[in-house]
Amino acid sequence: MSPVAPPRLSLPELAQQLRVDAVRCAAAAGSGHPTSSMSAAELAAVLLAHHLRYGVARPDHPANDVFLLSKGHASPLLYAMLRAVGAISEEELLTFRQPGSRLEGHPTPRLPWVPVATGSLGQGLPIGVGLALTGASLDHLPYRVWVMCGDSELSEGSMWEAFAHAGHAGLDRLTAIIDVNRLGQRGPTRLEWDTGAYARRIGAFGWDVIEIDGHDIDEVDAAYRAAVEVTGAPTAILARTVKGRGAPAIEDRNGYHGKPVPHPDEVVAHLGGVRDLRVPLIPPDSDAVPYRFPTGEAELPTWQVGEKVATRDAFGDALAALGTVRGDLVVLDGEVSDSTRTGRFQEAHPERFFEFYIAEQQMVAAAVGMQVRGWRPYVATFAAFLTRAHDFVRMASISRADLRVAGSHAGVSIGPDGPSQMGLEDLAMFRALHGSTVLHPCDANQTAALVSATLDVPGISYLRTMRGATPVIYPPGEVFPLGGSRVLRASSEDRVTLVGTGVTVHEALAAADRLAADGIAARVIDLYSLKPVDAATLREAARQTVAVVTVEDHRPEGGLGDAVLDALAATGPVPRVHKLAVRDLPASADPAGQRRAAGIDADAIVAAAREVAAG
Ligand SMILES: Cc1ncc(C[n+]2csc(CCOP(=O)(O)OP(=O)(O)O)c2C)c(N)n1
């Protein structure tokens, strides 16, 4: 008997299945975004059945295509797609948004088929740019990156950073599928169904653009076929669709965003009922092996005690040396590589250095994409300018990304450039991230050691560097464990503890010398690791001295002083803690004048220590 050929997969039926499953899981959850999912059902069905190369059993396969749901709120569609390819079961689909379910409200990598978290709009496409760059320039593999975007999402500036970068870089394995369903959350989008306006704008960034009816299977298929042609340009498919398509009572009607569809059983019946179609995906090329850069031997740079060196210089030199040893280290710049000193890495390893111009969101997003594929990114710009990429760093922590970030030009100590260039909130920002590591070295050898240590730290690690030179106080080769600190002055007579980090370690040492001359013994702690923090050393100092003075070139909220207080508050003892920090708005002055004006120099420390030591 000859085997019976399986029935040909009907794409309209598959699209209806995706709609039905989106409606069902949102109905079961009592929340979610089914209407945003229903508009894109044909776009998803054709992609799965004819174009996506992916091994469901091997989500880590190096040759897998990438699918990113930039409009992450349409998670019911994604979960319906995962059921259709056999990744999740019917039972799991219906756990959507329940406690403990992997099917969270917006997608996260708790599901192995989800490379990064989405849901903060404007992030999927820039991360897709990073993945397409990785394929072309690092992995040297021909996987394609498909990113499904919303039309209202196109208002985000970060999307246009992505269009600009991908167009310029000619990332022709990147396709943006834009679901132009006319409506956003609260009403019509700015351009509604004017796909021509989108096409002109995106085309001006060097993309191939295709306008289609997003519910016409043949048009969708033809657009995907055109997208995979090698043209030297990325492709944007502008698909005109109807929000809520398949539920006639609410199709193209405002007021149904982010809600289960009314009368879901009737809608499911109207759509033809529950189906159990399975899509056999095209498998990836099984022989694909990602490229690996050759490595060599190199020593970390060292400096002699007493030399004056900026920690940003030590960072750049250390990074260049580590790049020789670690072929997976990649560095990303936001047009300040001469200032952050990542230019030294670029000179040594130009093929692993990526310039993003003044587009910090795209820079961080690209790094998130690169680490998905196992590369080790270090992102660097001024600490001040990381604030504008902070939502990307925040989402990176939800993505469980391993990401290293360096912020240079910390604090008022940058001097005359003034407050627009000063990183004064960065420690708070990075300390508040889930699972982060926050480091602020005070000298060159410590910097080199900590740069090296961050390469193997999971999660988000932040290294804060300084513009101006500080004296080298640690001999070469010293070890600085993460979560550690250094006690630089201590005696059984200590009356007060001075805790500094970065430049304020040097101010604290100068203050301790002057206090000693006055007969007040001061313990000095270099708290180079602000998270995790060396609570044991702080507690011991709190027990053995009458008060603690913390001093930081940072705002009083969320930085060193708060890290010390948090550590002591957990277990006590909690002595009097006097926080010296930048409380006023700085202006232009030389670095020493800035620290004087901010009240974080040795004079201010001496005055505070005298006061607290007097009890
Ligand atoms: C950065 C950001 N701002 C606001 C939101 C809230 N939000 C969620 S969905 C949405 C509308 C999205 O519309 P569109 O991109 O057109 O997708 P659709 O749901 O219409 O398919 C908004 C404003 C968000 N998730 N992220």
The ligand as an SDF file (V2000), in Angstrom:
LIG
                    3D

 26 27  0  0  0  0  0  0  0  0999 V2000
    7.1490   52.2710   25.1200 C   0  0  0  0  0  0  0  0  0  0  0  0
    5.7070   51.9120   25.2900 C   0  0  0  0  0  0  0  0  0  0  0  0
    4.7950   52.8920   25.3900 N   0  0  0  0  0  0  0  0  0  0  0  0
    3.4890   52.5910   25.5450 C   0  0  0  0  0  0  0  0  0  0  0  0
    3.0850   51.2800   25.6270 C   0  0  0  0  0  0  0  0  0  0  0  0
    1.6070   50.9570   25.8610 C   0  0  0  0  0  0  0  0  0  0  0  0
    1.0300   50.3420   24.6530 N   0  0  0  0  0  0  0  0  0  0  0  0
    0.8580   49.0280   24.5350 C   0  0  0  0  0  0  0  0  0  0  0  0
    0.2070   48.5690   23.0730 S   0  0  0  0  0  0  0  0  0  0  0  0
    0.0990   50.1830   22.5590 C   0  0  0  0  0  0  0  0  0  0  0  0
   -0.4400   50.5020   21.1990 C   0  0  0  0  0  0  0  0  0  0  0  0
    0.3220   49.7990   20.1290 C   0  0  0  0  0  0  0  0  0  0  0  0
   -0.2430   50.0110   18.8770 O   0  0  0  0  0  0  0  0  0  0  0  0
    0.3950   49.3120   17.5980 P   0  0  0  0  0  0  0  0  0  0  0  0
    1.8670   49.3990   17.6330 O   0  0  0  0  0  0  0  0  0  0  0  0
   -0.2560   49.9190   16.4050 O   0  0  0  0  0  0  0  0  0  0  0  0
    0.0040   47.7980   17.7650 O   0  0  0  0  0  0  0  0  0  0  0  0
   -1.4280   47.1390   17.6240 P   0  0  0  0  0  0  0  0  0  0  0  0
   -1.8180   46.7190   19.0010 O   0  0  0  0  0  0  0  0  0  0  0  0
   -2.3860   48.1600   17.0660 O   0  0  0  0  0  0  0  0  0  0  0  0
   -1.2330   46.0190   16.7160 O   0  0  0  0  0  0  0  0  0  0  0  0
    0.5710   51.0410   23.5370 C   0  0  0  0  0  0  0  0  0  0  0  0
    0.5940   52.5050   23.4340 C   0  0  0  0  0  0  0  0  0  0  0  0
    4.0770   50.2930   25.5450 C   0  0  0  0  0  0  0  0  0  0  0  0
    3.7970   48.9960   25.6560 N   0  0  0  0  0  0  0  0  0  0  0  0
    5.3620   50.6330   25.3410 N   0  0  0  0  0  0  0  0  0  0  0  0
  1  2  1  0
  2  3  1  0
  2 26  2  0
  3  4  2  0
  4  5  1  0
  5  6  1  0
  5 24  2  0
  6  7  1  0
  7  8  2  0
  7 22  1  0
  8  9  1  0
  9 10  1  0
 10 11  1  0
 10 22  2  0
 11 12  1  0
 12 13  1  0
 13 14  1  0
 14 15  2  0
 14 16  1  0
 14 17  1  0
 17 18  1  0
 18 19  2  0
 18 20  1  0
 18 21  1  0
 22 23  1  0
 24 25  1  0
 24 26  1  0
M  CHG  1   7   1
M  END
$$$$
